[in-house]
Amino acid sequence: MLYAVRALGDGVLLYPVYALLFADAGLTTGQISTLFVIWSVVSFAFEVPSGALADAWSRRGLYTIGQILIGAGYALWLVWPAFPGFALGFVLWGIGGALTSGTLEALVYDQVGDDYAKVIGRAGTVGILAMTAATLLAAPAFAVGGYRLVGIASVAVVTLSGLLALGLPDSRGTGGEGPGYAALLRSGLRESVKSRRIVLALAVAALLPGFSALDEYLPLLAREKGAPTVAVPLIYALTALAMAAGSALAGRFAARPILGCSVAGAAALLAAGVLIPHLAGMVVISAAFGLLQFAMVRGETRLQDEITGPARTTVLSVSGFGAEVFAVLLYAWFALPLALTPLFALAAIPLLLTAVLEIVRRG
């Protein structure tokens, strides 16, 4: 059931074309950027409070509500294809994304415990493969029915993901018995900073998914290295497959202290791939993203293992908030008036520093 929930939640046909939907509706680049800002601000505002709500109530129920809100946001784009409709759709997506962030992961950890890395790693693989399949299906679906068919399919799969989640074993922090919402929020925030070890684990778990924002620029980098536009989706699919492999392998090395090494390896491969002045470099970069995905699963697992209190989702939401903030900083970095090659190469430095942070944490 978990794998079906992840597949449907990530198999959204709108992902590769929604920016085109906005542009074709007459929005300028500045207006589209404003939409992304609205999305980010709403996500920031609701991330941690929604985590505490999941701890105080039903994690399963909150995930379902979040997915339905995301689907409603997509539907609003179809019925009101103008800036106000797109903005309200992003508000719903931001709230829904905050409600689901960390919620499913906390629910799974409560159920499987020591097998978490293996189970969530496989679920991540399923999600990445579903996203890849949806990306490939978006083109023929658009050719047949335009944005409307792509949008309706996206609303359907996301809503079905939420409804299927109701079949998962329920997981809640207190379920009305014990500390209330405010107490759990305070408890989660205190636990996030209660020791040097958990602070460092949280920092690593936040930074690693933040680096995944780099994949937004991979098509542009591939084109800069000489790839024709028709080949870019194939290169992107190669990266997705590498990430799927990294996620699948994350549960096989749970007892080995290899997180820091995998992050350092990802940084080295990223820098090397960027500096190779032809398309072969994209293969190396794909390997870097595979290692990054492996590290993301391992880093989140380490954080889950450190959490001992009832506010598990709240702590995970603090990590999610940090990841969103770091991703925005990366977006700002890539807005600098420089070529992509030096921007990517220099981005490997903070990734290497993250590996050092992990080594310090283990020490």
TORKOLSE-792178 format. One record per residue (C-alpha): chain; x, y, z. Coordinates in steps of 0.02 Angstrom, whole numbers. Layout:
<pts>
<pt unit="A" east="X" north="Y" up="Z"/>
...
</pts>
This chain:
<pts>
<pt unit="A" east="0" north="0" up="0"/>
<pt unit="A" east="141" north="121" up="43"/>
<pt unit="A" east="222" north="96" up="-127"/>
<pt unit="A" east="57" north="132" up="-216"/>
<pt unit="A" east="35" north="290" up="-113"/>
<pt unit="A" east="209" north="351" up="-160"/>
<pt unit="A" east="189" north="304" up="-344"/>
<pt unit="A" east="26" north="399" up="-361"/>
<pt unit="A" east="86" north="546" up="-258"/>
<pt unit="A" east="241" north="570" up="-367"/>
<pt unit="A" east="170" north="517" up="-536"/>
<pt unit="A" east="105" north="691" up="-579"/>
<pt unit="A" east="97" north="732" up="-765"/>
<pt unit="A" east="88" north="919" up="-731"/>
<pt unit="A" east="264" north="929" up="-661"/>
<pt unit="A" east="358" north="949" up="-827"/>
<pt unit="A" east="230" north="1068" up="-905"/>
<pt unit="A" east="153" north="1180" up="-773"/>
<pt unit="A" east="276" north="1322" up="-805"/>
<pt unit="A" east="223" north="1313" up="-987"/>
<pt unit="A" east="41" north="1320" up="-933"/>
<pt unit="A" east="75" north="1484" up="-844"/>
<pt unit="A" east="170" north="1556" up="-992"/>
<pt unit="A" east="37" north="1505" up="-1117"/>
<pt unit="A" east="-94" north="1588" up="-1007"/>
<pt unit="A" east="-1" north="1752" up="-1036"/>
<pt unit="A" east="102" north="1767" up="-877"/>
<pt unit="A" east="270" north="1852" up="-885"/>
<pt unit="A" east="429" north="1777" up="-814"/>
<pt unit="A" east="415" north="1898" up="-667"/>
<pt unit="A" east="238" north="1840" up="-630"/>
<pt unit="A" east="289" north="1658" up="-638"/>
<pt unit="A" east="432" north="1693" up="-517"/>
<pt unit="A" east="306" north="1779" up="-402"/>
<pt unit="A" east="202" north="1619" up="-402"/>
<pt unit="A" east="353" north="1519" up="-347"/>
<pt unit="A" east="385" north="1644" up="-207"/>
<pt unit="A" east="204" north="1628" up="-148"/>
<pt unit="A" east="223" north="1439" up="-148"/>
<pt unit="A" east="384" north="1447" up="-46"/>
<pt unit="A" east="318" north="1573" up="81"/>
<pt unit="A" east="161" north="1471" up="114"/>
<pt unit="A" east="264" north="1312" up="132"/>
<pt unit="A" east="382" north="1399" up="255"/>
<pt unit="A" east="238" north="1467" up="358"/>
<pt unit="A" east="147" north="1301" up="378"/>
<pt unit="A" east="292" north="1177" up="384"/>
<pt unit="A" east="326" north="1165" up="571"/>
<pt unit="A" east="149" north="1201" up="636"/>
<pt unit="A" east="80" north="1063" up="523"/>
<pt unit="A" east="210" north="942" up="591"/>
<pt unit="A" east="147" north="972" up="767"/>
<pt unit="A" east="-31" north="946" up="706"/>
<pt unit="A" east="18" north="776" up="636"/>
<pt unit="A" east="92" north="730" up="806"/>
<pt unit="A" east="-64" north="787" up="898"/>
<pt unit="A" east="-189" north="709" up="778"/>
<pt unit="A" east="-187" north="570" up="647"/>
<pt unit="A" east="-34" north="565" up="533"/>
<pt unit="A" east="-129" north="458" up="409"/>
<pt unit="A" east="-276" north="578" up="408"/>
<pt unit="A" east="-167" north="732" up="389"/>
<pt unit="A" east="-74" north="656" up="241"/>
<pt unit="A" east="-241" north="622" up="156"/>
<pt unit="A" east="-300" north="801" up="183"/>
<pt unit="A" east="-135" north="868" up="117"/>
<pt unit="A" east="-144" north="767" up="-43"/>
<pt unit="A" east="-324" north="819" up="-73"/>
<pt unit="A" east="-275" north="1003" up="-52"/>
<pt unit="A" east="-134" north="982" up="-178"/>
<pt unit="A" east="-256" north="905" up="-301"/>
<pt unit="A" east="-377" north="1047" up="-271"/>
<pt unit="A" east="-237" north="1170" up="-311"/>
<pt unit="A" east="-206" north="1085" up="-479"/>
<pt unit="A" east="-394" north="1086" up="-515"/>
<pt unit="A" east="-402" north="1273" up="-480"/>
<pt unit="A" east="-270" north="1302" up="-614"/>
<pt unit="A" east="-384" north="1218" up="-741"/>
<pt unit="A" east="-544" north="1311" up="-697"/>
<pt unit="A" east="-461" north="1481" up="-669"/>
<pt unit="A" east="-310" north="1492" up="-785"/>
<pt unit="A" east="-257" north="1667" up="-737"/>
<pt unit="A" east="-134" north="1740" up="-611"/>
<pt unit="A" east="-258" north="1744" up="-463"/>
<pt unit="A" east="-309" north="1563" up="-496"/>
<pt unit="A" east="-130" north="1505" up="-513"/>
<pt unit="A" east="-83" north="1598" up="-353"/>
<pt unit="A" east="-226" north="1520" up="-252"/>
<pt unit="A" east="-180" north="1351" up="-324"/>
<pt unit="A" east="-2" north="1373" up="-259"/>
<pt unit="A" east="-71" north="1424" up="-89"/>
<pt unit="A" east="-166" north="1260" up="-81"/>
<pt unit="A" east="-13" north="1164" up="-143"/>
<pt unit="A" east="96" north="1250" up="-13"/>
<pt unit="A" east="-23" north="1207" up="129"/>
<pt unit="A" east="-48" north="1030" up="66"/>
<pt unit="A" east="138" north="1004" up="43"/>
<pt unit="A" east="170" north="1064" up="221"/>
<pt unit="A" east="37" north="945" up="288"/>
<pt unit="A" east="117" north="796" up="200"/>
<pt unit="A" east="299" north="844" up="233"/>
<pt unit="A" east="372" north="720" up="357"/>
<pt unit="A" east="200" north="649" up="395"/>
<pt unit="A" east="213" north="491" up="291"/>
<pt unit="A" east="394" north="465" up="346"/>
<pt unit="A" east="347" north="476" up="530"/>
<pt unit="A" east="202" north="357" up="503"/>
<pt unit="A" east="315" north="230" up="416"/>
<pt unit="A" east="450" north="242" up="550"/>
<pt unit="A" east="320" north="209" up="685"/>
<pt unit="A" east="270" north="49" up="596"/>
<pt unit="A" east="437" north="-24" up="537"/>
<pt unit="A" east="569" north="46" up="656"/>
<pt unit="A" east="740" north="-29" up="614"/>
<pt unit="A" east="685" north="-75" up="438"/>
<pt unit="A" east="646" north="107" up="399"/>
<pt unit="A" east="792" north="139" up="279"/>
<pt unit="A" east="751" north="-16" up="177"/>
<pt unit="A" east="564" north="20" up="167"/>
<pt unit="A" east="574" north="207" up="136"/>
<pt unit="A" east="717" north="181" up="14"/>
<pt unit="A" east="611" north="63" up="-90"/>
<pt unit="A" east="465" north="183" up="-79"/>
<pt unit="A" east="579" north="322" up="-140"/>
<pt unit="A" east="632" north="215" up="-287"/>
<pt unit="A" east="451" north="183" up="-332"/>
<pt unit="A" east="413" north="369" up="-320"/>
<pt unit="A" east="559" north="420" up="-431"/>
<pt unit="A" east="515" north="289" up="-562"/>
<pt unit="A" east="333" north="346" up="-558"/>
<pt unit="A" east="389" north="527" up="-582"/>
<pt unit="A" east="497" north="474" up="-729"/>
<pt unit="A" east="353" north="379" up="-807"/>
<pt unit="A" east="237" north="527" up="-783"/>
<pt unit="A" east="364" north="642" up="-866"/>
<pt unit="A" east="370" north="526" up="-1018"/>
<pt unit="A" east="179" north="511" up="-1022"/>
<pt unit="A" east="152" north="699" up="-1012"/>
<pt unit="A" east="199" north="727" up="-1195"/>
<pt unit="A" east="74" north="604" up="-1274"/>
<pt unit="A" east="-61" north="654" up="-1148"/>
<pt unit="A" east="-36" north="837" up="-1193"/>
<pt unit="A" east="-42" north="795" up="-1379"/>
<pt unit="A" east="-210" north="710" up="-1354"/>
<pt unit="A" east="-297" north="824" up="-1230"/>
<pt unit="A" east="-187" north="974" up="-1194"/>
<pt unit="A" east="-168" north="1049" up="-1021"/>
<pt unit="A" east="-343" north="994" up="-972"/>
<pt unit="A" east="-308" north="807" up="-990"/>
<pt unit="A" east="-137" north="824" up="-908"/>
<pt unit="A" east="-215" north="923" up="-766"/>
<pt unit="A" east="-362" north="805" up="-739"/>
<pt unit="A" east="-244" north="655" up="-733"/>
<pt unit="A" east="-135" north="746" up="-606"/>
<pt unit="A" east="-284" north="789" up="-495"/>
<pt unit="A" east="-341" north="608" up="-503"/>
<pt unit="A" east="-175" north="525" up="-455"/>
<pt unit="A" east="-137" north="644" up="-312"/>
<pt unit="A" east="-313" north="629" up="-239"/>
<pt unit="A" east="-307" north="440" up="-256"/>
<pt unit="A" east="-139" north="440" up="-167"/>
<pt unit="A" east="-219" north="528" up="-19"/>
<pt unit="A" east="-369" north="411" up="-16"/>
<pt unit="A" east="-260" north="256" up="-26"/>
<pt unit="A" east="-161" north="319" up="124"/>
<pt unit="A" east="-317" north="291" up="229"/>
<pt unit="A" east="-280" north="106" up="209"/>
<pt unit="A" east="-112" north="121" up="298"/>
<pt unit="A" east="-100" north="80" up="484"/>
<pt unit="A" east="-143" north="237" up="582"/>
<pt unit="A" east="-5" north="330" up="671"/>
<pt unit="A" east="-25" north="476" up="788"/>
<pt unit="A" east="73" north="563" up="923"/>
<pt unit="A" east="-61" north="571" up="1058"/>
<pt unit="A" east="-229" north="549" up="973"/>
<pt unit="A" east="-303" north="665" up="1104"/>
<pt unit="A" east="-227" north="570" up="1250"/>
<pt unit="A" east="-82" north="663" up="1331"/>
<pt unit="A" east="0" north="825" up="1274"/>
<pt unit="A" east="-100" north="939" up="1160"/>
<pt unit="A" east="-48" north="1032" up="1004"/>
<pt unit="A" east="45" north="1175" up="1089"/>
<pt unit="A" east="139" north="1057" up="1206"/>
<pt unit="A" east="191" north="946" up="1061"/>
<pt unit="A" east="248" north="1095" up="959"/>
<pt unit="A" east="358" north="1152" up="1104"/>
<pt unit="A" east="418" north="975" up="1132"/>
<pt unit="A" east="469" north="954" up="950"/>
<pt unit="A" east="561" north="1119" up="945"/>
<pt unit="A" east="652" north="1078" up="1107"/>
<pt unit="A" east="699" north="906" up="1044"/>
<pt unit="A" east="769" north="984" up="885"/>
<pt unit="A" east="901" north="1074" up="989"/>
<pt unit="A" east="915" north="963" up="1142"/>
<pt unit="A" east="1090" north="900" up="1103"/>
<pt unit="A" east="1237" north="933" up="987"/>
<pt unit="A" east="1212" north="761" up="909"/>
<pt unit="A" east="1031" north="789" up="857"/>
<pt unit="A" east="1066" north="967" up="797"/>
<pt unit="A" east="1201" north="902" up="681"/>
<pt unit="A" east="1092" north="757" up="624"/>
<pt unit="A" east="951" north="878" up="587"/>
<pt unit="A" east="1068" north="996" up="493"/>
<pt unit="A" east="1133" north="854" up="382"/>
<pt unit="A" east="956" north="789" up="352"/>
<pt unit="A" east="902" north="965" up="301"/>
<pt unit="A" east="1050" north="1009" up="190"/>
<pt unit="A" east="1051" north="850" up="84"/>
<pt unit="A" east="875" north="866" up="10"/>
<pt unit="A" east="909" north="1052" up="-13"/>
<pt unit="A" east="1046" north="1005" up="-135"/>
<pt unit="A" east="920" north="909" up="-239"/>
<pt unit="A" east="859" north="1079" up="-300"/>
<pt unit="A" east="1009" north="1072" up="-417"/>
<pt unit="A" east="913" north="954" up="-530"/>
<pt unit="A" east="806" north="1101" up="-587"/>
<pt unit="A" east="957" north="1163" up="-684"/>
<pt unit="A" east="1016" north="998" up="-757"/>
<pt unit="A" east="923" north="1021" up="-923"/>
<pt unit="A" east="1007" north="1191" up="-944"/>
<pt unit="A" east="1177" north="1118" up="-902"/>
<pt unit="A" east="1151" north="976" up="-1027"/>
<pt unit="A" east="1110" north="1102" up="-1163"/>
<pt unit="A" east="1264" north="1205" up="-1116"/>
<pt unit="A" east="1369" north="1047" up="-1140"/>
<pt unit="A" east="1299" north="1026" up="-1315"/>
<pt unit="A" east="1146" north="915" up="-1295"/>
<pt unit="A" east="1008" north="945" up="-1423"/>
<pt unit="A" east="840" north="986" up="-1346"/>
<pt unit="A" east="768" north="818" up="-1400"/>
<pt unit="A" east="903" north="727" up="-1300"/>
<pt unit="A" east="880" north="824" up="-1138"/>
<pt unit="A" east="734" north="717" up="-1072"/>
<pt unit="A" east="839" north="561" up="-1098"/>
<pt unit="A" east="983" north="635" up="-998"/>
<pt unit="A" east="861" north="687" up="-862"/>
<pt unit="A" east="790" north="510" up="-861"/>
<pt unit="A" east="967" north="442" up="-836"/>
<pt unit="A" east="986" north="551" up="-681"/>
<pt unit="A" east="817" north="494" up="-617"/>
<pt unit="A" east="866" north="311" up="-638"/>
<pt unit="A" east="1029" north="342" up="-543"/>
<pt unit="A" east="928" north="421" up="-401"/>
<pt unit="A" east="808" north="274" up="-401"/>
<pt unit="A" east="956" north="156" up="-383"/>
<pt unit="A" east="1029" north="260" up="-241"/>
<pt unit="A" east="863" north="256" up="-149"/>
<pt unit="A" east="845" north="68" up="-172"/>
<pt unit="A" east="1021" north="34" up="-106"/>
<pt unit="A" east="1004" north="147" up="47"/>
<pt unit="A" east="932" north="10" up="156"/>
<pt unit="A" east="1069" north="-116" up="119"/>
<pt unit="A" east="1208" north="-30" up="213"/>
<pt unit="A" east="1118" north="25" up="370"/>
<pt unit="A" east="1252" north="-40" up="489"/>
<pt unit="A" east="1398" north="43" up="400"/>
<pt unit="A" east="1456" north="222" up="434"/>
<pt unit="A" east="1459" north="272" up="250"/>
<pt unit="A" east="1348" north="426" up="248"/>
<pt unit="A" east="1492" north="549" up="255"/>
<pt unit="A" east="1587" north="454" up="120"/>
<pt unit="A" east="1437" north="450" up="5"/>
<pt unit="A" east="1410" north="638" up="23"/>
<pt unit="A" east="1594" north="672" up="-9"/>
<pt unit="A" east="1586" north="557" up="-161"/>
<pt unit="A" east="1434" north="650" up="-226"/>
<pt unit="A" east="1526" north="816" up="-209"/>
<pt unit="A" east="1679" north="749" up="-302"/>
<pt unit="A" east="1575" north="674" up="-442"/>
<pt unit="A" east="1472" north="832" up="-460"/>
<pt unit="A" east="1627" north="941" up="-479"/>
<pt unit="A" east="1711" north="818" up="-597"/>
<pt unit="A" east="1557" north="798" up="-706"/>
<pt unit="A" east="1530" north="984" up="-720"/>
<pt unit="A" east="1710" north="1014" up="-772"/>
<pt unit="A" east="1707" north="880" up="-909"/>
<pt unit="A" east="1675" north="988" up="-1062"/>
<pt unit="A" east="1559" north="870" up="-1157"/>
<pt unit="A" east="1405" north="763" up="-1130"/>
<pt unit="A" east="1500" north="623" up="-1045"/>
<pt unit="A" east="1504" north="738" up="-894"/>
<pt unit="A" east="1315" north="718" up="-875"/>
<pt unit="A" east="1339" north="532" up="-843"/>
<pt unit="A" east="1458" north="573" up="-700"/>
<pt unit="A" east="1336" north="703" up="-634"/>
<pt unit="A" east="1197" north="572" up="-639"/>
<pt unit="A" east="1306" north="460" up="-530"/>
<pt unit="A" east="1329" north="607" up="-410"/>
<pt unit="A" east="1140" north="623" up="-394"/>
<pt unit="A" east="1126" north="437" up="-363"/>
<pt unit="A" east="1245" north="452" up="-216"/>
<pt unit="A" east="1153" north="608" up="-156"/>
<pt unit="A" east="988" north="514" up="-155"/>
<pt unit="A" east="1070" north="371" up="-59"/>
<pt unit="A" east="1136" north="498" up="68"/>
<pt unit="A" east="966" north="583" up="84"/>
<pt unit="A" east="883" north="421" up="137"/>
<pt unit="A" east="1024" north="378" up="257"/>
<pt unit="A" east="1027" north="554" up="329"/>
<pt unit="A" east="841" north="555" up="363"/>
<pt unit="A" east="853" north="381" up="440"/>
<pt unit="A" east="990" north="441" up="558"/>
<pt unit="A" east="880" north="587" up="611"/>
<pt unit="A" east="731" north="471" up="640"/>
<pt unit="A" east="839" north="360" up="750"/>
<pt unit="A" east="890" north="511" up="856"/>
<pt unit="A" east="710" north="563" up="893"/>
<pt unit="A" east="646" north="492" up="1057"/>
<pt unit="A" east="498" north="603" up="1102"/>
<pt unit="A" east="317" north="600" up="1040"/>
<pt unit="A" east="339" north="750" up="921"/>
<pt unit="A" east="424" north="651" up="782"/>
<pt unit="A" east="337" north="739" up="637"/>
<pt unit="A" east="374" north="910" up="713"/>
<pt unit="A" east="561" north="874" up="714"/>
<pt unit="A" east="552" north="809" up="536"/>
<pt unit="A" east="459" north="968" up="487"/>
<pt unit="A" east="599" north="1073" up="560"/>
<pt unit="A" east="716" north="976" up="446"/>
<pt unit="A" east="598" north="1004" up="300"/>
<pt unit="A" east="594" north="1190" up="337"/>
<pt unit="A" east="783" north="1196" up="334"/>
<pt unit="A" east="787" north="1102" up="168"/>
<pt unit="A" east="666" north="1228" up="90"/>
<pt unit="A" east="769" north="1375" up="152"/>
<pt unit="A" east="929" north="1301" up="83"/>
<pt unit="A" east="846" north="1264" up="-84"/>
<pt unit="A" east="793" north="1446" up="-98"/>
<pt unit="A" east="972" north="1499" up="-64"/>
<pt unit="A" east="1027" north="1386" up="-207"/>
<pt unit="A" east="899" north="1466" up="-321"/>
<pt unit="A" east="969" north="1636" up="-275"/>
<pt unit="A" east="1146" north="1571" up="-308"/>
<pt unit="A" east="1098" north="1517" up="-483"/>
<pt unit="A" east="1019" north="1687" up="-515"/>
<pt unit="A" east="1194" north="1763" up="-516"/>
<pt unit="A" east="1252" north="1824" up="-688"/>
<pt unit="A" east="1377" north="1681" up="-713"/>
<pt unit="A" east="1386" north="1531" up="-828"/>
<pt unit="A" east="1312" north="1369" up="-762"/>
<pt unit="A" east="1478" north="1277" up="-759"/>
<pt unit="A" east="1561" north="1381" up="-621"/>
<pt unit="A" east="1397" north="1393" up="-525"/>
<pt unit="A" east="1378" north="1204" up="-522"/>
<pt unit="A" east="1562" north="1175" up="-484"/>
<pt unit="A" east="1561" north="1294" up="-336"/>
<pt unit="A" east="1400" north="1214" up="-271"/>
<pt unit="A" east="1504" north="1058" up="-239"/>
<pt unit="A" east="1596" north="1151" up="-100"/>
<pt unit="A" east="1449" north="1164" up="23"/>
<pt unit="A" east="1406" north="983" up="-20"/>
<pt unit="A" east="1582" north="933" up="32"/>
<pt unit="A" east="1563" north="1036" up="191"/>
<pt unit="A" east="1404" north="938" up="227"/>
<pt unit="A" east="1508" north="779" up="220"/>
<pt unit="A" east="1628" north="857" up="346"/>
<pt unit="A" east="1479" north="901" up="456"/>
<pt unit="A" east="1424" north="719" up="454"/>
<pt unit="A" east="1598" north="661" up="500"/>
<pt unit="A" east="1599" north="785" up="646"/>
<pt unit="A" east="1428" north="721" up="700"/>
<pt unit="A" east="1491" north="542" up="707"/>
<pt unit="A" east="1645" north="596" up="802"/>
</pts>
